[in-house]
Amino acid sequence: MTSFDIRLIAHRSPAYEETVALRDDILRKPLGLSFTPEQLGAEGGDYHLACYLDGALAGCLILTPVDDVALKMRQVAVAEEMQGRGVGRALVERSEEMAREKGFREIVLNARETAVPFYDRLRYERVGDRFEEVGIPHWKMRKSI
Ligand SMILES: CC(C)(COP(=O)(O)OP(=O)(O)OC[C@H]1O[C@@H](n2cnc3c(N)ncnc32)[C@H](O)[C@@H]1OP(=O)(O)O)[C@@H](O)C(=O)NCCC(=O)NCCS
């Protein structure tokens, strides 16, 4: 079984900059978008998780505190050549574990419609109606942890 090395990384660290490049490749460039310095500057209070395989960055995600109860999961990105090999599942499961340890009780997220089956597998439920964000359809999803 593959063993992923999942770490909490610091905002503005070299490891963080590497995740920004991955997020840009996977989540922004395909939509013709890029991150602004303001968007990245606002991520200082977030938890940044990175997953490595044999020392190479395979995926990452961000957890943003909403209130004392909920964390918002954002920017879930797995390197193209690593997709479908359990990296996303490992990152989400570790996030849930970490969130519980920190006293949070719920994870919420805005899922791209194409990623809804992935979150379904991880037992997230859809709430509300389909909506548009960054020009593509999304669904709000949540899970009690
Ligand atoms: C969506 C994404 C994060 C999933 O990560 P991944 O590492 O490829 O997914 P995993 O291999 O961990 O899959 C976990 C489970 O979800 C299932 N799954 C993943 N993508 C799926 C899909 N598109 N349709 C159906 N099932 C899917 C897998 O079969 C697996 O099931 P199992 O563990 O029960 O066997 C990744 O593919 C990605 O970065 N996609 C592009 C960016 C994106 O859409 N990000 C999410 C924005 S909301």
The ligand as an SDF file (V2000), in Angstrom:
LIG
                    3D

 48 50  0  0  0  0  0  0  0  0999 V2000
  -10.8410   15.6740   -7.4940 C   0  0  0  0  0  0  0  0  0  0  0  0
   -9.4820   15.2490   -6.9690 C   0  0  0  0  0  0  0  0  0  0  0  0
   -9.0600   16.1710   -5.8230 C   0  0  0  0  0  0  0  0  0  0  0  0
   -9.5760   13.8020   -6.4410 C   0  0  0  0  0  0  0  0  0  0  0  0
   -8.3150   13.3860   -5.9440 O   0  0  0  0  0  0  0  0  0  0  0  0
   -7.7040   11.9670   -6.3890 P   0  0  0  0  0  0  0  0  0  0  0  0
   -6.4260   11.7820   -5.6920 O   0  0  0  0  0  0  0  0  0  0  0  0
   -7.6940   11.9360   -7.8780 O   0  0  0  0  0  0  0  0  0  0  0  0
   -8.8380   10.9710   -5.8430 O   0  0  0  0  0  0  0  0  0  0  0  0
   -8.6060    9.5790   -5.0750 P   0  0  0  0  0  0  0  0  0  0  0  0
   -7.7500    8.7090   -5.9110 O   0  0  0  0  0  0  0  0  0  0  0  0
   -8.1340    9.8480   -3.6860 O   0  0  0  0  0  0  0  0  0  0  0  0
  -10.1020    9.0380   -5.0480 O   0  0  0  0  0  0  0  0  0  0  0  0
  -10.8190    8.7900   -3.8300 C   0  0  0  0  0  0  0  0  0  0  0  0
  -12.0880    8.0740   -4.1590 C   0  0  0  0  0  0  0  0  0  0  0  0
  -12.9350    8.9080   -4.9710 O   0  0  0  0  0  0  0  0  0  0  0  0
  -13.2340    8.2440   -6.2000 C   0  0  0  0  0  0  0  0  0  0  0  0
  -13.2090    9.2680   -7.2700 N   0  0  0  0  0  0  0  0  0  0  0  0
  -12.2640   10.2060   -7.4770 C   0  0  0  0  0  0  0  0  0  0  0  0
  -12.5870   10.9730   -8.5430 N   0  0  0  0  0  0  0  0  0  0  0  0
  -13.7680   10.4620   -8.9900 C   0  0  0  0  0  0  0  0  0  0  0  0
  -14.6260   10.8010  -10.0800 C   0  0  0  0  0  0  0  0  0  0  0  0
  -14.3430   11.8450  -10.8840 N   0  0  0  0  0  0  0  0  0  0  0  0
  -15.7470   10.0750  -10.2600 N   0  0  0  0  0  0  0  0  0  0  0  0
  -16.0550    9.0270   -9.4400 C   0  0  0  0  0  0  0  0  0  0  0  0
  -15.2660    8.6670   -8.3850 N   0  0  0  0  0  0  0  0  0  0  0  0
  -14.1480    9.3840   -8.1780 C   0  0  0  0  0  0  0  0  0  0  0  0
  -12.1310    7.2460   -6.4050 C   0  0  0  0  0  0  0  0  0  0  0  0
  -12.5550    6.1660   -7.2250 O   0  0  0  0  0  0  0  0  0  0  0  0
  -11.8290    6.8160   -4.9800 C   0  0  0  0  0  0  0  0  0  0  0  0
  -12.7440    5.8480   -4.5330 O   0  0  0  0  0  0  0  0  0  0  0  0
  -12.2890    4.7240   -3.4620 P   0  0  0  0  0  0  0  0  0  0  0  0
  -11.2210    5.3410   -2.5880 O   0  0  0  0  0  0  0  0  0  0  0  0
  -13.5130    4.4320   -2.7060 O   0  0  0  0  0  0  0  0  0  0  0  0
  -11.7680    3.6150   -4.2830 O   0  0  0  0  0  0  0  0  0  0  0  0
   -8.3810   15.2760   -8.0750 C   0  0  0  0  0  0  0  0  0  0  0  0
   -8.7180   14.3600   -9.0890 O   0  0  0  0  0  0  0  0  0  0  0  0
   -8.1310   16.6460   -8.6850 C   0  0  0  0  0  0  0  0  0  0  0  0
   -7.2500   17.3950   -8.2140 O   0  0  0  0  0  0  0  0  0  0  0  0
   -8.9070   17.0110   -9.7340 N   0  0  0  0  0  0  0  0  0  0  0  0
   -8.7550   18.2880  -10.4120 C   0  0  0  0  0  0  0  0  0  0  0  0
   -9.0220   19.4740   -9.5130 C   0  0  0  0  0  0  0  0  0  0  0  0
  -10.3620   19.4160   -8.8040 C   0  0  0  0  0  0  0  0  0  0  0  0
  -11.4090   19.1720   -9.3880 O   0  0  0  0  0  0  0  0  0  0  0  0
  -10.3000   19.6890   -7.4830 N   0  0  0  0  0  0  0  0  0  0  0  0
  -11.4850   19.7000   -6.6340 C   0  0  0  0  0  0  0  0  0  0  0  0
  -12.0770   21.0600   -6.6700 C   0  0  0  0  0  0  0  0  0  0  0  0
  -13.5710   21.1240   -5.7290 S   0  0  0  0  0  0  0  0  0  0  0  0
  1  2  1  0
  2  3  1  0
  2  4  1  0
  2 36  1  0
  4  5  1  0
  5  6  1  0
  6  7  2  0
  6  8  1  0
  6  9  1  0
  9 10  1  0
 10 11  2  0
 10 12  1  0
 10 13  1  0
 13 14  1  0
 14 15  1  0
 15 16  1  0
 15 30  1  0
 16 17  1  0
 17 18  1  0
 17 28  1  0
 18 19  1  0
 18 27  1  0
 19 20  2  0
 20 21  1  0
 21 22  1  0
 21 27  2  0
 22 23  1  0
 22 24  2  0
 24 25  1  0
 25 26  2  0
 26 27  1  0
 28 29  1  0
 28 30  1  0
 30 31  1  0
 31 32  1  0
 32 33  2  0
 32 34  1  0
 32 35  1  0
 36 37  1  0
 36 38  1  0
 38 39  2  0
 38 40  1  0
 40 41  1  0
 41 42  1  0
 42 43  1  0
 43 44  2  0
 43 45  1  0
 45 46  1  0
 46 47  1  0
 47 48  1  0
M  END
$$$$
